[in-house]
Amino acid sequence: MTHKITSDCISCGTCEPECPVNAISQGEGQYVIDPEKCTDCGACVKVCPVSCISKG
């Protein structure tokens, strides 16, 4: 199961550059993770200031 970004996302962009496979991008109103690219490394979880990323 890949990681997901919840609606608590504040669109700060901190997670995007941390993703080693470029699975995170700006969506409508919040960032999103492409489940086809996500490798479940958890790098994004460690940097999120509002803890809105979890296993989906």
DSSP file (Angstrom, degrees, kcal/mol; ACC not computed):
  #  RESIDUE AA STRUCTURE BP1 BP2  ACC     N-H-->O    O-->H-N    N-H-->O    O-->H-N    TCO  KAPPA ALPHA  PHI   PSI    X-CA   Y-CA   Z-CA
    1    1 A M              0   0    0      0, 0.0     2,-0.1     0, 0.0     0, 0.0   0.000 360.0 360.0 360.0 131.1    0.0    0.0    0.0
    2    2 A T        -     0   0    0      1,-0.1    54,-3.6    53,-0.1     2,-0.1  -0.292 360.0 -90.5 -85.4 171.9    1.4    3.4   -1.0
    3    3 A H  E     -A   55   0A   0     52,-0.3     2,-0.3    53,-0.1    52,-0.3  -0.482  38.8-161.1 -80.5 154.2    1.4    6.6    1.0
    4    4 A K  E     -A   54   0A   0     50,-3.1    50,-2.2    -2,-0.1     2,-0.5  -0.952  15.8-132.2-133.4 152.7   -1.4    9.1    0.6
    5    5 A I  E     -A   53   0A   0     -2,-0.3    48,-0.2    48,-0.2    28,-0.1  -0.934  28.5-143.4-105.6 125.0   -1.7   12.8    1.4
    6    6 A T    >   -     0   0    0     46,-3.0     3,-1.6    -2,-0.5    25,-0.1  -0.204  30.4 -95.8 -82.4 175.5   -4.9   13.7    3.4
    7    7 A S  T 3  S+     0   0    0      1,-0.3    -1,-0.1    23,-0.1    45,-0.0   0.521 114.2  80.3 -69.8  -5.0   -7.1   16.8    3.1
    8    8 A D  T 3   +     0   0    0     44,-0.2    -1,-0.3    43,-0.1    44,-0.1   0.528  65.3 125.8 -76.5  -5.2   -5.1   18.2    6.1
    9    9 A C    <   -     0   0    0     -3,-1.6    -4,-0.0    43,-0.2    39,-0.0  -0.281  47.6-163.2 -57.0 133.4   -2.4   19.2    3.5
   10   10 A I        -     0   0    0     20,-0.0    -1,-0.1     0, 0.0    20,-0.1   0.264  37.7-119.6-102.6   9.7   -1.5   22.9    3.7
   11   11 A S        +     0   0    0      1,-0.1    19,-0.1    20,-0.1    -2,-0.1   0.856  62.9 146.5  56.4  40.9    0.2   22.8    0.3
   12   12 A C        -     0   0    0      1,-0.0    -1,-0.1    19,-0.0    18,-0.0   0.756  52.4-136.2 -78.0 -24.0    3.6   23.9    1.8
   13   13 A G        +     0   0    0     12,-0.1     3,-0.2     3,-0.0    -1,-0.0   0.495  64.8 127.1  84.6   3.2    5.5   21.9   -0.8
   14   14 A T  S    S+     0   0    0      1,-0.2     4,-0.4     2,-0.1    34,-0.1   0.846  71.6  50.6 -62.5 -34.5    8.0   20.5    1.7
   15   15 A C  S >> S+     0   0    0      1,-0.2     3,-1.0     2,-0.1     4,-0.8   0.833  93.2  73.2 -74.3 -34.2    7.3   16.9    0.7
   16   16 A E  G >4 S+     0   0    0      1,-0.3     3,-1.1    -3,-0.2     8,-0.3   0.890  98.0  43.5 -55.4 -51.0    7.8   17.3   -3.1
   17   17 A P  G 34 S+     0   0    0      0, 0.0    -1,-0.3     0, 0.0    -2,-0.1   0.690 107.2  63.7 -71.4 -13.9   11.6   17.6   -3.3
   18   18 A E  G <4 S+     0   0    0     -3,-1.0    -2,-0.2    -4,-0.4    -3,-0.1   0.691  77.4  99.1 -80.0 -18.4   12.0   14.8   -0.8
   19   19 A C    X<  -     0   0    0     -3,-1.1     3,-1.0    -4,-0.8     5,-0.1  -0.582  59.3-159.7 -75.8 117.9   10.5   12.2   -3.0
   20   20 A P  T 3  S+     0   0    0      0, 0.0    -1,-0.2     0, 0.0    -2,-0.0   0.653  91.6  42.4 -72.7 -14.2   13.3   10.2   -4.8
   21   21 A V  T 3  S-     0   0    0     -3,-0.0    -2,-0.1     0, 0.0    -3,-0.0   0.231 108.5-117.6-115.6  13.0   11.0    9.0   -7.5
   22   22 A N    <   +     0   0    0     -3,-1.0    16,-0.1    -6,-0.2    -6,-0.1   0.877  65.9 142.1  53.8  44.2    9.1   12.2   -8.2
   23   23 A A        +     0   0    0     14,-0.1    11,-3.0    -7,-0.1     2,-0.4   0.557  47.7  81.1 -88.6  -9.5    5.7   10.7   -7.2
   24   24 A I  E     +B   33   0B   0     -8,-0.3     2,-0.3     9,-0.2     9,-0.2  -0.836  53.9 157.8-104.9 133.8    4.5   13.9   -5.4
   25   25 A S  E     -B   32   0B   0      7,-2.2     7,-2.9    -2,-0.4     2,-0.4  -0.963  47.2 -86.7-146.8 163.2    3.0   16.8   -7.3
   26   26 A Q  E     -B   31   0B   0     -2,-0.3     5,-0.2     5,-0.2     2,-0.1  -0.590  48.6-179.3 -73.1 124.0    0.7   19.8   -6.8
   27   27 A G        -     0   0    0      3,-2.3     2,-1.0    -2,-0.4     4,-0.0  -0.260  47.8 -54.7-104.3-163.0   -2.9   18.8   -7.2
   28   28 A E  S    S-     0   0    0      1,-0.2    -1,-0.1    -2,-0.1     3,-0.0  -0.691 122.1 -18.2 -80.1 104.6   -6.0   20.9   -6.9
   29   29 A G  S    S+     0   0    0     -2,-1.0     2,-0.3   -18,-0.0    -1,-0.2   0.206 136.7  30.2  87.1 -16.1   -5.8   22.5   -3.5
   30   30 A Q  S    S-     0   0    0    -20,-0.1    -3,-2.3   -19,-0.1     2,-0.1  -0.979  89.1 -85.7-161.7 167.5   -3.2   20.1   -2.1
   31   31 A Y  E     -B   26   0B   0     -2,-0.3     2,-0.3    -5,-0.2    -5,-0.2  -0.482  41.3-158.6 -78.8 154.3   -0.3   17.9   -3.0
   32   32 A V  E     -B   25   0B   0     -7,-2.9    -7,-2.2    -2,-0.1     2,-0.5  -0.937  11.9-134.8-133.7 155.5   -0.9   14.4   -4.2
   33   33 A I  E     -B   24   0B   0     -2,-0.3    -9,-0.2    -9,-0.2   -28,-0.1  -0.950  18.6-133.1-113.1 127.5    1.1   11.1   -4.5
   34   34 A D    >>  -     0   0    0    -11,-3.0     4,-2.1    -2,-0.5     3,-1.3  -0.695  12.5-155.7 -78.2 112.3    1.0    9.1   -7.6
   35   35 A P  T 34 S+     0   0    0      0, 0.0    -1,-0.2     0, 0.0   -12,-0.0   0.727  90.7  61.8 -64.6 -20.9    0.4    5.5   -6.4
   36   36 A E  T 34 S+     0   0    0      1,-0.2    -2,-0.0   -13,-0.1   -13,-0.0   0.771 114.5  32.8 -73.6 -26.0    2.0    4.1   -9.6
   37   37 A K  T <4 S+     0   0    0     -3,-1.3    -1,-0.2   -14,-0.1   -14,-0.1   0.735  91.0 107.7-100.2 -28.9    5.3    5.8   -8.8
   38   38 A C     <  -     0   0    0     -4,-2.1    -5,-0.0   -15,-0.2   -36,-0.0  -0.272  42.6-173.2 -59.7 130.7    5.4    5.7   -4.9
   39   39 A T        -     0   0    0    -37,-0.0    -1,-0.1     0, 0.0    -3,-0.0   0.269  42.8-116.6-106.9   8.3    7.9    3.2   -3.6
   40   40 A D        +     0   0    0      1,-0.1    -2,-0.1   -37,-0.1    15,-0.0   0.813  65.7 144.3  62.8  33.6    6.8    3.5    0.1
   41   41 A C        -     0   0    0      1,-0.1    -1,-0.1   -38,-0.0    -3,-0.0   0.810  51.7-139.3 -73.8 -28.6   10.2    4.9    1.2
   42   42 A G     >  +     0   0    0     12,-0.0     4,-1.4     3,-0.0     3,-0.2   0.515  61.2 130.0  85.0   4.9    8.6    7.3    3.8
   43   43 A A  H  > S+     0   0    0      1,-0.2     4,-0.7     2,-0.2   -24,-0.1   0.870  73.9  51.9 -59.4 -36.8   10.9   10.3    3.0
   44   44 A C  H >> S+     0   0    0      1,-0.2     4,-1.2     2,-0.2     3,-0.6   0.862 103.0  57.9 -68.2 -36.8    7.8   12.5    2.7
   45   45 A V  H 34 S+     0   0    0      1,-0.2     3,-0.4     2,-0.2    -1,-0.2   0.891 101.9  55.9 -60.9 -40.5    6.3   11.4    6.0
   46   46 A K  H 3< S+     0   0    0     -4,-1.4    -1,-0.2     1,-0.2    -2,-0.2   0.761 113.2  39.0 -65.9 -27.5    9.5   12.6    7.9
   47   47 A V  H << S+     0   0    0     -4,-0.7    -1,-0.2    -3,-0.6    -2,-0.2   0.565  81.5 115.0-103.1  -9.9    9.4   16.1    6.6
   48   48 A C    ><  -     0   0    0     -4,-1.2     3,-0.8    -3,-0.4     5,-0.1  -0.461  51.2-157.2 -67.5 121.1    5.6   16.9    6.6
   49   49 A P  T 3  S+     0   0    0      0, 0.0    -1,-0.2     0, 0.0    -4,-0.0   0.673  91.6  39.5 -73.7 -16.0    5.0   19.7    9.1
   50   50 A V  T 3  S-     0   0    0      0, 0.0    -2,-0.1     0, 0.0   -42,-0.0   0.264 103.7-123.7-116.8  10.6    1.3   18.8    9.6
   51   51 A S    <   +     0   0    0     -3,-0.8    -6,-0.1    -6,-0.1   -42,-0.1   0.889  62.1 141.9  50.7  48.3    1.6   15.0    9.6
   52   52 A C        +     0   0    0    -44,-0.1   -46,-3.0   -46,-0.1     2,-0.5   0.315  41.7  88.7-101.4   9.3   -0.9   14.6    6.7
   53   53 A I  E     +A    5   0A   0    -48,-0.2     2,-0.3    -8,-0.2   -48,-0.2  -0.925  50.6 147.7-111.4 128.3    0.9   11.8    4.9
   54   54 A S  E     -A    4   0A   0    -50,-2.2   -50,-3.1    -2,-0.5     2,-0.2  -0.920  56.0 -69.6-146.6 171.1    0.2    8.2    5.9
   55   55 A K  E      A    3   0A   0     -2,-0.3   -52,-0.3   -52,-0.3   -53,-0.1  -0.514 360.0 360.0 -64.7 129.9    0.0    4.7    4.4
   56   56 A G              0   0    0    -54,-3.6    -1,-0.1    -2,-0.2   -53,-0.1   0.445 360.0 360.0 -89.3 360.0   -3.1    4.7    2.2
